Amino acid sequence: MADTETRATPWLAFLVGGLLVAVIVIGLVMYSGGGVSAPEPKSVDINLNVPKPPALPDTPKLPDVVPAPK
């Protein structure tokens, strides 16, 4: 009769499958030149003619401090 009490076999198969996929991905990256090639960077020059905002008003003057009575 087969031993159905142990449950290590599905976990072992999952682990070995994951390792196999990782090895395949690493091999594919190494075979393709060591990485993913990025597209050439593009240069964009933006020139906006924006009017200057109006000047801010002066801040209000605070009142003079009166000394406290002694």
N, C-alpha and C positions, 0 to 999 in steps of 0.2 A: 504494500500500500504506500502511496506517496505521502510525504511529510508536508502537511498543509498548515502546520503551526508556525513556521518561520515566515516572516514578512520582509526579510532583508533583500530578497531578490528584486522586487520592483524598485526599491530605492537604489540598489546597486546599478540596475539598468538605467535609471534616470540619471545617476551621477556619471556613468560611463558615456551616455548619450550626450550630456552637457559638455563633457570634456572633449568629445569628438567634434562637436559643433565649434567649440572654442579653437581647437587646433586647425580646423578647416578655415575659419575666419582669419586667424593669424597667418596661415599659409597663403591665403588669397591676398592679404595686404602686403606681405613680403614679396610675393610674386609680381604684384602690380607696381613695384617700385618703392615700397616702404611707406606709402601713405596715399591719401586721396589728394589729387591735384586740384588746386583752387584756380578759378578763372582769373584772367589778368585784371588787375585793378583798373577801374575807370576813373578818369579825372573829370570833375564837374566844377565849373566856375560860375558862380551866381553873383550877379551885380544888381542890387536893388536900390533904386533911388527913392528913399523914404524921407519925407520932410521932417525937420527937427520939431520936437514937441515944444509947446509953449513953456516959458520959464516959470518955475514955481514961485509963488509969492514968498516974501520974507516971513520968517517965523515970528509969532507974536512976542513982544517983550514981556518978560515976567515982572510982576511988581517987586519993588524993593522990599527986603526983609526987615521988619521992625523988630528990634531986640525985645526979648521978653522982660517984663518988669521984675525987679528984684525984691 
